[in-house]
Amino acid sequence: MKKILLLGSQHGNELLGEKLYHHIKTNRPELSKYISYKIGNLRAKKAGLRYIETDLNRSYNCGQKTYEQRRSKRIIQYITDNQFDLVLDLHTTTCDQTPCIIIPSINPDNSTFLNATFIDKIIHMDIDVVNQSLIGTYPKSVSIEVSKKQLKPGLLDKLADDIDRYIKAENNNRLAIVYQVHDFIHKDKISEELAAKLNNFELCNQGFYPVLVGEKSYKKQTNYLGFKAINTYDYKIVKN
Ligand SMILES: [Zn+2]
């Protein structure tokens, strides 16, 4: 029997995982026996914050100094002890964009879910920073980003359908596009006016597709706005 982990609140203030878990328990009990649920950043969730010391999803494989670096070790230990077939790392974003999947590459470990999901935007994170995230550490994991505005029961049910198809190894024969990310959009290389005109997944006049850019990105304390994809290609169903 397939074992699936819903990992919620890898960022403490994001509740897609918790909501999906409750939706499945309440409305899709036939799926419950396949599903486990775990909170990623426990302390940040309690505090209602994104993180306490360091971003948990940038804390894998980089020592044990911060709370999140230690927490990432425990999460990986739990996942490997339980040998999950699939880990869904569930995020909520303030970015205005359709739901998307994030993976470090398309490979036999994640293709059964990529075939099954309704989500038609796949971000292939082809940059080194992925090695400090969960998806870069456990091959059978994928990240899902859903905008806060779209976090409604209909969407939760579509994700439950994805899990159902994954369990049955069925394909959702939709057209999906892969956006291959090769760089950050650095704030010091783009003006605030240009940044305001970027639309996620739409080719901009600078010749790239922005992804995961939010309206508040310019004001955040990072030095990048989001990510750049130059290559895009159609997703091809991988035979299971
Ligand atoms: Zn997140």
Boltz pocket constraint, residues with backbone or C-beta under 6 A from the ligand:
constraints:
  - pocket:
      binder: B
      contacts: [[A, 10], [A, 11], [A, 14], [A, 90], [A, 91], [A, 92]]
      max_distance: 6.0
